[in-house]
Amino acid sequence: MASTTFDELLDAEYGKDGTARRDAFEAKAEAFCLAECLKEHRLQAGLTQEQLAAKIGTKKSYISKIENGHVDVQLSTLFRIFSGLGKRISLTVM
């Protein structure tokens, strides 16, 4: 049996890096990771979506949309959300 790398599997399923289909998959994967990170930190802080929303001046539905990957969140909003959770985030450009 031939060994297959994760990159080879992604290439086969979504196309090579830089193709439209692969880029769309990568964007969805990044949104999912961000959503899970936000949800994890919110739960660790012991806050409901509604409590977090009230704390940062937005609506519960917006927090829900972010956590479910249904909205592109602005960087300024992301900083505000994590600040409301007592966290700091940093941005790395690679």
Gaussian input, Z-matrix of N, CA and C with variables (Angstrom, degrees):
# hf/3-21g

backbone

0 1
 N
 C     1     B1
 C     2     B2     1     A1
 N     3     B3     2     A2     1     D1
 C     4     B4     3     A3     2     D2
 C     5     B5     4     A4     3     D3
 N     6     B6     5     A5     4     D4
 C     7     B7     6     A6     5     D5
 C     8     B8     7     A7     6     D6
 N     9     B9     8     A8     7     D7
 C    10    B10     9     A9     8     D8
 C    11    B11    10    A10     9     D9
 N    12    B12    11    A11    10    D10
 C    13    B13    12    A12    11    D11
 C    14    B14    13    A13    12    D12
 N    15    B15    14    A14    13    D13
 C    16    B16    15    A15    14    D14
 C    17    B17    16    A16    15    D15
 N    18    B18    17    A17    16    D16
 C    19    B19    18    A18    17    D17
 C    20    B20    19    A19    18    D18
 N    21    B21    20    A20    19    D19
 C    22    B22    21    A21    20    D20
 C    23    B23    22    A22    21    D21
 N    24    B24    23    A23    22    D22
 C    25    B25    24    A24    23    D23
 C    26    B26    25    A25    24    D24
 N    27    B27    26    A26    25    D25
 C    28    B28    27    A27    26    D26
 C    29    B29    28    A28    27    D27
 N    30    B30    29    A29    28    D28
 C    31    B31    30    A30    29    D29
 C    32    B32    31    A31    30    D30
 N    33    B33    32    A32    31    D31
 C    34    B34    33    A33    32    D32
 C    35    B35    34    A34    33    D33
 N    36    B36    35    A35    34    D34
 C    37    B37    36    A36    35    D35
 C    38    B38    37    A37    36    D36
 N    39    B39    38    A38    37    D37
 C    40    B40    39    A39    38    D38
 C    41    B41    40    A40    39    D39
 N    42    B42    41    A41    40    D40
 C    43    B43    42    A42    41    D41
 C    44    B44    43    A43    42    D42
 N    45    B45    44    A44    43    D43
 C    46    B46    45    A45    44    D44
 C    47    B47    46    A46    45    D45
 N    48    B48    47    A47    46    D46
 C    49    B49    48    A48    47    D47
 C    50    B50    49    A49    48    D48
 N    51    B51    50    A50    49    D49
 C    52    B52    51    A51    50    D50
 C    53    B53    52    A52    51    D51
 N    54    B54    53    A53    52    D52
 C    55    B55    54    A54    53    D53
 C    56    B56    55    A55    54    D54
 N    57    B57    56    A56    55    D55
 C    58    B58    57    A57    56    D56
 C    59    B59    58    A58    57    D57
 N    60    B60    59    A59    58    D58
 C    61    B61    60    A60    59    D59
 C    62    B62    61    A61    60    D60
 N    63    B63    62    A62    61    D61
 C    64    B64    63    A63    62    D62
 C    65    B65    64    A64    63    D63
 N    66    B66    65    A65    64    D64
 C    67    B67    66    A66    65    D65
 C    68    B68    67    A67    66    D66
 N    69    B69    68    A68    67    D67
 C    70    B70    69    A69    68    D68
 C    71    B71    70    A70    69    D69
 N    72    B72    71    A71    70    D70
 C    73    B73    72    A72    71    D71
 C    74    B74    73    A73    72    D72
 N    75    B75    74    A74    73    D73
 C    76    B76    75    A75    74    D74
 C    77    B77    76    A76    75    D75
 N    78    B78    77    A77    76    D76
 C    79    B79    78    A78    77    D77
 C    80    B80    79    A79    78    D78
 N    81    B81    80    A80    79    D79
 C    82    B82    81    A81    80    D80
 C    83    B83    82    A82    81    D81
 N    84    B84    83    A83    82    D82
 C    85    B85    84    A84    83    D83
 C    86    B86    85    A85    84    D84
 N    87    B87    86    A86    85    D85
 C    88    B88    87    A87    86    D86
 C    89    B89    88    A88    87    D87
 N    90    B90    89    A89    88    D88
 C    91    B91    90    A90    89    D89
 C    92    B92    91    A91    90    D90
 N    93    B93    92    A92    91    D91
 C    94    B94    93    A93    92    D92
 C    95    B95    94    A94    93    D93
 N    96    B96    95    A95    94    D94
 C    97    B97    96    A96    95    D95
 C    98    B98    97    A97    96    D96
 N    99    B99    98    A98    97    D97
 C   100   B100    99    A99    98    D98
 C   101   B101   100   A100    99    D99
 N   102   B102   101   A101   100   D100
 C   103   B103   102   A102   101   D101
 C   104   B104   103   A103   102   D102
 N   105   B105   104   A104   103   D103
 C   106   B106   105   A105   104   D104
 C   107   B107   106   A106   105   D105
 N   108   B108   107   A107   106   D106
 C   109   B109   108   A108   107   D107
 C   110   B110   109   A109   108   D108
 N   111   B111   110   A110   109   D109
 C   112   B112   111   A111   110   D110
 C   113   B113   112   A112   111   D111
 N   114   B114   113   A113   112   D112
 C   115   B115   114   A114   113   D113
 C   116   B116   115   A115   114   D114
 N   117   B117   116   A116   115   D115
 C   118   B118   117   A117   116   D116
 C   119   B119   118   A118   117   D117
 N   120   B120   119   A119   118   D118
 C   121   B121   120   A120   119   D119
 C   122   B122   121   A121   120   D120
 N   123   B123   122   A122   121   D121
 C   124   B124   123   A123   122   D122
 C   125   B125   124   A124   123   D123
 N   126   B126   125   A125   124   D124
 C   127   B127   126   A126   125   D125
 C   128   B128   127   A127   126   D126
 N   129   B129   128   A128   127   D127
 C   130   B130   129   A129   128   D128
 C   131   B131   130   A130   129   D129
 N   132   B132   131   A131   130   D130
 C   133   B133   132   A132   131   D131
 C   134   B134   133   A133   132   D132
 N   135   B135   134   A134   133   D133
 C   136   B136   135   A135   134   D134
 C   137   B137   136   A136   135   D135
 N   138   B138   137   A137   136   D136
 C   139   B139   138   A138   137   D137
 C   140   B140   139   A139   138   D138
 N   141   B141   140   A140   139   D139
 C   142   B142   141   A141   140   D140
 C   143   B143   142   A142   141   D141
 N   144   B144   143   A143   142   D142
 C   145   B145   144   A144   143   D143
 C   146   B146   145   A145   144   D144
 N   147   B147   146   A146   145   D145
 C   148   B148   147   A147   146   D146
 C   149   B149   148   A148   147   D147
 N   150   B150   149   A149   148   D148
 C   151   B151   150   A150   149   D149
 C   152   B152   151   A151   150   D150
 N   153   B153   152   A152   151   D151
 C   154   B154   153   A153   152   D152
 C   155   B155   154   A154   153   D153
 N   156   B156   155   A155   154   D154
 C   157   B157   156   A156   155   D155
 C   158   B158   157   A157   156   D156
 N   159   B159   158   A158   157   D157
 C   160   B160   159   A159   158   D158
 C   161   B161   160   A160   159   D159
 N   162   B162   161   A161   160   D160
 C   163   B163   162   A162   161   D161
 C   164   B164   163   A163   162   D162
 N   165   B165   164   A164   163   D163
 C   166   B166   165   A165   164   D164
 C   167   B167   166   A166   165   D165
 N   168   B168   167   A167   166   D166
 C   169   B169   168   A168   167   D167
 C   170   B170   169   A169   168   D168
 N   171   B171   170   A170   169   D169
 C   172   B172   171   A171   170   D170
 C   173   B173   172   A172   171   D171
 N   174   B174   173   A173   172   D172
 C   175   B175   174   A174   173   D173
 C   176   B176   175   A175   174   D174
 N   177   B177   176   A176   175   D175
 C   178   B178   177   A177   176   D176
 C   179   B179   178   A178   177   D177
 N   180   B180   179   A179   178   D178
 C   181   B181   180   A180   179   D179
 C   182   B182   181   A181   180   D180
 N   183   B183   182   A182   181   D181
 C   184   B184   183   A183   182   D182
 C   185   B185   184   A184   183   D183
 N   186   B186   185   A185   184   D184
 C   187   B187   186   A186   185   D185
 C   188   B188   187   A187   186   D186
 N   189   B189   188   A188   187   D187
 C   190   B190   189   A189   188   D188
 C   191   B191   190   A190   189   D189
 N   192   B192   191   A191   190   D190
 C   193   B193   192   A192   191   D191
 C   194   B194   193   A193   192   D192
 N   195   B195   194   A194   193   D193
 C   196   B196   195   A195   194   D194
 C   197   B197   196   A196   195   D195
 N   198   B198   197   A197   196   D196
 C   199   B199   198   A198   197   D197
 C   200   B200   199   A199   198   D198
 N   201   B201   200   A200   199   D199
 C   202   B202   201   A201   200   D200
 C   203   B203   202   A202   201   D201
 N   204   B204   203   A203   202   D202
 C   205   B205   204   A204   203   D203
 C   206   B206   205   A205   204   D204
 N   207   B207   206   A206   205   D205
 C   208   B208   207   A207   206   D206
 C   209   B209   208   A208   207   D207
 N   210   B210   209   A209   208   D208
 C   211   B211   210   A210   209   D209
 C   212   B212   211   A211   210   D210
 N   213   B213   212   A212   211   D211
 C   214   B214   213   A213   212   D212
 C   215   B215   214   A214   213   D213
 N   216   B216   215   A215   214   D214
 C   217   B217   216   A216   215   D215
 C   218   B218   217   A217   216   D216
 N   219   B219   218   A218   217   D217
 C   220   B220   219   A219   218   D218
 C   221   B221   220   A220   219   D219
 N   222   B222   221   A221   220   D220
 C   223   B223   222   A222   221   D221
 C   224   B224   223   A223   222   D222
 N   225   B225   224   A224   223   D223
 C   226   B226   225   A225   224   D224
 C   227   B227   226   A226   225   D225
 N   228   B228   227   A227   226   D226
 C   229   B229   228   A228   227   D227
 C   230   B230   229   A229   228   D228
 N   231   B231   230   A230   229   D229
 C   232   B232   231   A231   230   D230
 C   233   B233   232   A232   231   D231
 N   234   B234   233   A233   232   D232
 C   235   B235   234   A234   233   D233
 C   236   B236   235   A235   234   D234
 N   237   B237   236   A236   235   D235
 C   238   B238   237   A237   236   D236
 C   239   B239   238   A238   237   D237
 N   240   B240   239   A239   238   D238
 C   241   B241   240   A240   239   D239
 C   242   B242   241   A241   240   D240
 N   243   B243   242   A242   241   D241
 C   244   B244   243   A243   242   D242
 C   245   B245   244   A244   243   D243
 N   246   B246   245   A245   244   D244
 C   247   B247   246   A246   245   D245
 C   248   B248   247   A247   246   D246
 N   249   B249   248   A248   247   D247
 C   250   B250   249   A249   248   D248
 C   251   B251   250   A250   249   D249
 N   252   B252   251   A251   250   D250
 C   253   B253   252   A252   251   D251
 C   254   B254   253   A253   252   D252
 N   255   B255   254   A254   253   D253
 C   256   B256   255   A255   254   D254
 C   257   B257   256   A256   255   D255
 N   258   B258   257   A257   256   D256
 C   259   B259   258   A258   257   D257
 C   260   B260   259   A259   258   D258
 N   261   B261   260   A260   259   D259
 C   262   B262   261   A261   260   D260
 C   263   B263   262   A262   261   D261
 N   264   B264   263   A263   262   D262
 C   265   B265   264   A264   263   D263
 C   266   B266   265   A265   264   D264
 N   267   B267   266   A266   265   D265
 C   268   B268   267   A267   266   D266
 C   269   B269   268   A268   267   D267
 N   270   B270   269   A269   268   D268
 C   271   B271   270   A270   269   D269
 C   272   B272   271   A271   270   D270
 N   273   B273   272   A272   271   D271
 C   274   B274   273   A273   272   D272
 C   275   B275   274   A274   273   D273
 N   276   B276   275   A275   274   D274
 C   277   B277   276   A276   275   D275
 C   278   B278   277   A277   276   D276
 N   279   B279   278   A278   277   D277
 C   280   B280   279   A279   278   D278
 C   281   B281   280   A280   279   D279

   B1=1.4491
   B2=1.5369
   B3=1.3132
   B4=1.4560
   B5=1.5225
   B6=1.3055
   B7=1.4558
   B8=1.5276
   B9=1.3222
   B10=1.4575
   B11=1.5169
   B12=1.3271
   B13=1.4658
   B14=1.5254
   B15=1.3100
   B16=1.4559
   B17=1.5267
   B18=1.3280
   B19=1.4709
   B20=1.5249
   B21=1.3235
   B22=1.4610
   B23=1.5287
   B24=1.3287
   B25=1.4595
   B26=1.5262
   B27=1.3398
   B28=1.4697
   B29=1.5188
   B30=1.3356
   B31=1.4663
   B32=1.5237
   B33=1.3239
   B34=1.4622
   B35=1.5278
   B36=1.3237
   B37=1.4642
   B38=1.5283
   B39=1.3484
   B40=1.4698
   B41=1.5196
   B42=1.3150
   B43=1.4676
   B44=1.5131
   B45=1.2964
   B46=1.4679
   B47=1.5266
   B48=1.3402
   B49=1.4672
   B50=1.5181
   B51=1.3277
   B52=1.4598
   B53=1.5156
   B54=1.3297
   B55=1.4605
   B56=1.5266
   B57=1.3157
   B58=1.4649
   B59=1.5304
   B60=1.3078
   B61=1.4683
   B62=1.5226
   B63=1.3108
   B64=1.4759
   B65=1.5229
   B66=1.3276
   B67=1.4678
   B68=1.5259
   B69=1.3311
   B70=1.4732
   B71=1.5165
   B72=1.3326
   B73=1.4653
   B74=1.5256
   B75=1.3318
   B76=1.4641
   B77=1.5281
   B78=1.3242
   B79=1.4674
   B80=1.5285
   B81=1.3297
   B82=1.4690
   B83=1.5289
   B84=1.3128
   B85=1.4653
   B86=1.5254
   B87=1.3275
   B88=1.4688
   B89=1.5269
   B90=1.3298
   B91=1.4695
   B92=1.5249
   B93=1.3291
   B94=1.4608
   B95=1.5299
   B96=1.3242
   B97=1.4766
   B98=1.5196
   B99=1.3252
   B100=1.4627
   B101=1.5238
   B102=1.3308
   B103=1.4640
   B104=1.5194
   B105=1.3231
   B106=1.4642
   B107=1.5275
   B108=1.3227
   B109=1.4673
   B110=1.5244
   B111=1.3197
   B112=1.4622
   B113=1.5257
   B114=1.3206
   B115=1.4651
   B116=1.5264
   B117=1.3288
   B118=1.4680
   B119=1.5279
   B120=1.3249
   B121=1.4667
   B122=1.5252
   B123=1.3262
   B124=1.4675
   B125=1.5243
   B126=1.3176
   B127=1.4623
   B128=1.5319
   B129=1.3292
   B130=1.4653
   B131=1.5189
   B132=1.3260
   B133=1.4676
   B134=1.5292
   B135=1.3291
   B136=1.4579
   B137=1.5144
   B138=1.3261
   B139=1.4589
   B140=1.5174
   B141=1.3271
   B142=1.4580
   B143=1.5272
   B144=1.3128
   B145=1.4639
   B146=1.5284
   B147=1.3179
   B148=1.4626
   B149=1.5329
   B150=1.3205
   B151=1.4706
   B152=1.5306
   B153=1.3369
   B154=1.4667
   B155=1.5197
   B156=1.3149
   B157=1.4635
   B158=1.5220
   B159=1.3196
   B160=1.4708
   B161=1.5223
   B162=1.3135
   B163=1.4653
   B164=1.5282
   B165=1.3407
   B166=1.4653
   B167=1.5282
   B168=1.3365
   B169=1.4610
   B170=1.5162
   B171=1.3043
   B172=1.4646
   B173=1.5221
   B174=1.3097
   B175=1.4592
   B176=1.5256
   B177=1.3276
   B178=1.4538
   B179=1.5236
   B180=1.3220
   B181=1.4692
   B182=1.5327
   B183=1.3377
   B184=1.4706
   B185=1.5296
   B186=1.3253
   B187=1.4623
   B188=1.5253
   B189=1.3111
   B190=1.4604
   B191=1.5192
   B192=1.3227
   B193=1.4631
   B194=1.5278
   B195=1.3269
   B196=1.4663
   B197=1.5279
   B198=1.3278
   B199=1.4634
   B200=1.5296
   B201=1.3113
   B202=1.4603
   B203=1.5270
   B204=1.3339
   B205=1.4553
   B206=1.5141
   B207=1.3333
   B208=1.4525
   B209=1.5232
   B210=1.3142
   B211=1.4607
   B212=1.5292
   B213=1.3244
   B214=1.4598
   B215=1.5219
   B216=1.2961
   B217=1.4613
   B218=1.5295
   B219=1.3289
   B220=1.4572
   B221=1.5218
   B222=1.3098
   B223=1.4511
   B224=1.5260
   B225=1.3161
   B226=1.4678
   B227=1.5277
   B228=1.3268
   B229=1.4634
   B230=1.5169
   B231=1.3038
   B232=1.4619
   B233=1.5297
   B234=1.3171
   B235=1.4647
   B236=1.5288
   B237=1.3431
   B238=1.4613
   B239=1.5260
   B240=1.3218
   B241=1.4651
   B242=1.5173
   B243=1.3209
   B244=1.4590
   B245=1.5233
   B246=1.3103
   B247=1.4548
   B248=1.5300
   B249=1.3170
   B250=1.4602
   B251=1.5225
   B252=1.3307
   B253=1.4694
   B254=1.5227
   B255=1.3369
   B256=1.4630
   B257=1.5130
   B258=1.3235
   B259=1.4636
   B260=1.5100
   B261=1.3100
   B262=1.4619
   B263=1.5131
   B264=1.2968
   B265=1.4566
   B266=1.5190
   B267=1.3119
   B268=1.4537
   B269=1.5212
   B270=1.2855
   B271=1.4480
   B272=1.5174
   B273=1.3160
   B274=1.4584
   B275=1.5166
   B276=1.3051
   B277=1.4648
   B278=1.5199
   B279=1.3251
   B280=1.4652
   B281=1.5043
   A1=108.51
   A2=116.35
   A3=121.41
   A4=109.87
   A5=115.22
   A6=121.44
   A7=108.72
   A8=116.46
   A9=121.65
   A10=109.19
   A11=116.22
   A12=120.01
   A13=109.46
   A14=115.40
   A15=120.52
   A16=110.32
   A17=117.16
   A18=120.66
   A19=111.09
   A20=117.60
   A21=120.89
   A22=111.08
   A23=115.99
   A24=119.93
   A25=111.58
   A26=116.00
   A27=119.84
   A28=110.94
   A29=116.50
   A30=120.54
   A31=111.02
   A32=116.51
   A33=120.88
   A34=111.82
   A35=116.19
   A36=120.39
   A37=113.39
   A38=117.00
   A39=121.37
   A40=114.48
   A41=117.63
   A42=120.40
   A43=111.51
   A44=114.51
   A45=121.56
   A46=110.83
   A47=115.75
   A48=121.30
   A49=109.67
   A50=115.57
   A51=120.61
   A52=114.62
   A53=117.69
   A54=118.82
   A55=108.83
   A56=115.92
   A57=120.40
   A58=111.46
   A59=117.12
   A60=120.65
   A61=111.14
   A62=116.76
   A63=120.99
   A64=110.22
   A65=116.52
   A66=119.87
   A67=111.59
   A68=116.85
   A69=120.53
   A70=110.44
   A71=116.94
   A72=120.50
   A73=110.96
   A74=117.03
   A75=121.55
   A76=110.53
   A77=117.34
   A78=121.05
   A79=110.79
   A80=116.74
   A81=120.41
   A82=110.77
   A83=116.79
   A84=120.57
   A85=110.48
   A86=117.06
   A87=120.44
   A88=110.67
   A89=117.32
   A90=120.96
   A91=110.01
   A92=117.37
   A93=121.72
   A94=110.23
   A95=117.17
   A96=120.95
   A97=111.15
   A98=116.72
   A99=120.79
   A100=110.35
   A101=116.62
   A102=121.24
   A103=111.04
   A104=116.87
   A105=120.70
   A106=111.25
   A107=116.90
   A108=120.88
   A109=110.33
   A110=116.64
   A111=120.92
   A112=110.70
   A113=116.07
   A114=120.30
   A115=110.90
   A116=116.45
   A117=120.93
   A118=111.42
   A119=116.88
   A120=120.11
   A121=111.70
   A122=117.10
   A123=120.00
   A124=110.06
   A125=116.26
   A126=120.10
   A127=111.37
   A128=116.96
   A129=120.50
   A130=111.23
   A131=116.24
   A132=120.79
   A133=111.43
   A134=116.65
   A135=120.40
   A136=113.89
   A137=116.18
   A138=120.74
   A139=111.27
   A140=115.60
   A141=120.37
   A142=107.50
   A143=116.09
   A144=119.49
   A145=110.30
   A146=115.64
   A147=120.44
   A148=111.42
   A149=116.97
   A150=120.70
   A151=111.17
   A152=116.05
   A153=119.32
   A154=110.45
   A155=116.84
   A156=120.84
   A157=111.38
   A158=117.02
   A159=120.83
   A160=110.51
   A161=116.29
   A162=121.27
   A163=112.03
   A164=117.45
   A165=119.69
   A166=112.99
   A167=116.25
   A168=119.78
   A169=114.88
   A170=117.51
   A171=121.22
   A172=108.67
   A173=117.45
   A174=121.47
   A175=110.63
   A176=115.34
   A177=121.48
   A178=110.61
   A179=116.46
   A180=120.50
   A181=111.33
   A182=116.25
   A183=119.34
   A184=110.51
   A185=117.46
   A186=121.04
   A187=109.29
   A188=117.01
   A189=121.83
   A190=111.28
   A191=117.31
   A192=120.82
   A193=111.41
   A194=116.77
   A195=120.14
   A196=109.99
   A197=116.24
   A198=120.71
   A199=112.47
   A200=117.15
   A201=120.95
   A202=112.80
   A203=116.16
   A204=120.62
   A205=114.83
   A206=117.27
   A207=121.18
   A208=113.68
   A209=117.55
   A210=120.15
   A211=109.01
   A212=115.88
   A213=120.40
   A214=106.94
   A215=115.29
   A216=119.80
   A217=109.28
   A218=116.06
   A219=120.56
   A220=108.96
   A221=115.82
   A222=121.04
   A223=111.48
   A224=117.53
   A225=120.27
   A226=110.75
   A227=116.55
   A228=120.83
   A229=110.45
   A230=116.17
   A231=120.56
   A232=110.62
   A233=116.88
   A234=120.61
   A235=110.18
   A236=116.96
   A237=121.32
   A238=111.43
   A239=116.76
   A240=120.72
   A241=110.72
   A242=116.63
   A243=118.56
   A244=111.81
   A245=117.48
   A246=120.27
   A247=109.48
   A248=117.05
   A249=121.93
   A250=112.40
   A251=115.76
   A252=120.80
   A253=111.34
   A254=116.08
   A255=120.05
   A256=112.95
   A257=116.46
   A258=121.83
   A259=110.14
   A260=114.75
   A261=121.36
   A262=106.95
   A263=116.45
   A264=119.42
   A265=108.60
   A266=114.80
   A267=119.97
   A268=108.10
   A269=115.45
   A270=122.02
   A271=108.66
   A272=115.71
   A273=121.21
   A274=108.38
   A275=116.17
   A276=121.16
   A277=106.90
   A278=114.34
   A279=119.03
   A280=111.16
   D1=132.03
   D2=-179.40
   D3=-79.08
   D4=141.69
   D5=177.52
   D6=-82.75
   D7=136.52
   D8=-179.80
   D9=-121.34
   D10=133.15
   D11=178.34
   D12=-84.18
   D13=164.39
   D14=177.70
   D15=-62.39
   D16=-40.21
   D17=178.41
   D18=-61.67
   D19=-39.13
   D20=177.73
   D21=-64.51
   D22=-39.75
   D23=177.15
   D24=-64.10
   D25=-42.32
   D26=177.56
   D27=-63.52
   D28=-42.95
   D29=178.30
   D30=-58.67
   D31=-43.62
   D32=-178.33
   D33=-67.78
   D34=-39.04
   D35=-175.60
   D36=-83.47
   D37=-40.24
   D38=-171.27
   D39=-120.42
   D40=-3.02
   D41=-178.86
   D42=95.13
   D43=171.05
   D44=-178.72
   D45=-70.10
   D46=159.28
   D47=174.30
   D48=-52.36
   D49=136.58
   D50=177.07
   D51=93.86
   D52=-10.80
   D53=176.21
   D54=-80.79
   D55=156.08
   D56=-176.72
   D57=-59.47
   D58=-42.65
   D59=-178.41
   D60=-65.82
   D61=-41.59
   D62=179.39
   D63=-67.41
   D64=-42.57
   D65=178.58
   D66=-61.10
   D67=-40.22
   D68=178.19
   D69=-64.13
   D70=-42.89
   D71=177.39
   D72=-61.16
   D73=-46.24
   D74=-179.00
   D75=-60.60
   D76=-41.94
   D77=179.73
   D78=-63.38
   D79=-42.24
   D80=178.57
   D81=-66.37
   D82=-38.20
   D83=179.46
   D84=-65.60
   D85=-41.14
   D86=178.76
   D87=-66.26
   D88=-40.56
   D89=178.05
   D90=-63.00
   D91=-40.17
   D92=178.66
   D93=-62.67
   D94=-45.22
   D95=179.88
   D96=-62.43
   D97=-43.22
   D98=178.10
   D99=-62.42
   D100=-43.89
   D101=-179.64
   D102=-61.14
   D103=-44.31
   D104=-179.72
   D105=-66.45
   D106=-37.90
   D107=177.84
   D108=-63.78
   D109=-46.43
   D110=178.33
   D111=-59.83
   D112=-47.90
   D113=-178.72
   D114=-60.61
   D115=-43.71
   D116=-179.81
   D117=-60.91
   D118=-45.71
   D119=-179.29
   D120=-69.79
   D121=-35.10
   D122=177.13
   D123=-63.81
   D124=-44.65
   D125=179.78
   D126=-66.36
   D127=-39.02
   D128=176.94
   D129=-62.55
   D130=-32.91
   D131=178.30
   D132=-78.19
   D133=-7.12
   D134=178.92
   D135=72.86
   D136=28.70
   D137=-178.02
   D138=-109.96
   D139=144.90
   D140=170.22
   D141=-83.01
   D142=168.05
   D143=175.32
   D144=-59.02
   D145=-40.13
   D146=-179.43
   D147=-64.40
   D148=-42.54
   D149=179.41
   D150=-64.79
   D151=-42.95
   D152=178.49
   D153=-63.62
   D154=-43.94
   D155=179.46
   D156=-59.18
   D157=-44.52
   D158=179.31
   D159=-63.84
   D160=-37.88
   D161=-177.44
   D162=-65.95
   D163=-32.19
   D164=-176.72
   D165=-108.82
   D166=3.47
   D167=174.78
   D168=78.55
   D169=39.59
   D170=175.64
   D171=-134.66
   D172=-172.26
   D173=-177.86
   D174=-100.90
   D175=151.47
   D176=177.08
   D177=-57.38
   D178=-38.93
   D179=-178.07
   D180=-61.44
   D181=-32.90
   D182=178.67
   D183=-70.13
   D184=-42.27
   D185=176.62
   D186=-61.09
   D187=-43.02
   D188=178.34
   D189=-60.66
   D190=-44.71
   D191=179.24
   D192=-61.68
   D193=-40.31
   D194=177.74
   D195=-64.13
   D196=-47.53
   D197=-177.28
   D198=-66.52
   D199=-21.58
   D200=178.32
   D201=-100.64
   D202=5.30
   D203=176.43
   D204=70.59
   D205=26.13
   D206=-176.47
   D207=-100.89
   D208=8.25
   D209=-179.12
   D210=-150.12
   D211=144.31
   D212=172.13
   D213=-83.65
   D214=121.40
   D215=-177.34
   D216=-91.45
   D217=136.92
   D218=176.44
   D219=-73.33
   D220=149.28
   D221=-178.83
   D222=-59.71
   D223=-39.62
   D224=179.75
   D225=-63.52
   D226=-36.80
   D227=177.85
   D228=-68.77
   D229=-39.60
   D230=178.98
   D231=-61.51
   D232=-43.74
   D233=177.27
   D234=-61.63
   D235=-41.85
   D236=-179.60
   D237=-65.11
   D238=-40.47
   D239=179.77
   D240=-62.73
   D241=-51.03
   D242=-177.55
   D243=-69.17
   D244=-30.10
   D245=173.97
   D246=-63.61
   D247=-39.53
   D248=176.81
   D249=-64.48
   D250=-22.47
   D251=177.19
   D252=-92.41
   D253=4.09
   D254=-179.30
   D255=75.91
   D256=23.39
   D257=-178.84
   D258=-118.66
   D259=157.74
   D260=172.46
   D261=-116.38
   D262=143.46
   D263=175.41
   D264=-119.62
   D265=155.75
   D266=175.86
   D267=-126.87
   D268=157.63
   D269=-177.70
   D270=-115.50
   D271=130.59
   D272=177.49
   D273=-118.13
   D274=127.26
   D275=177.06
   D276=-102.67
   D277=125.47
   D278=-177.15
   D279=-115.54

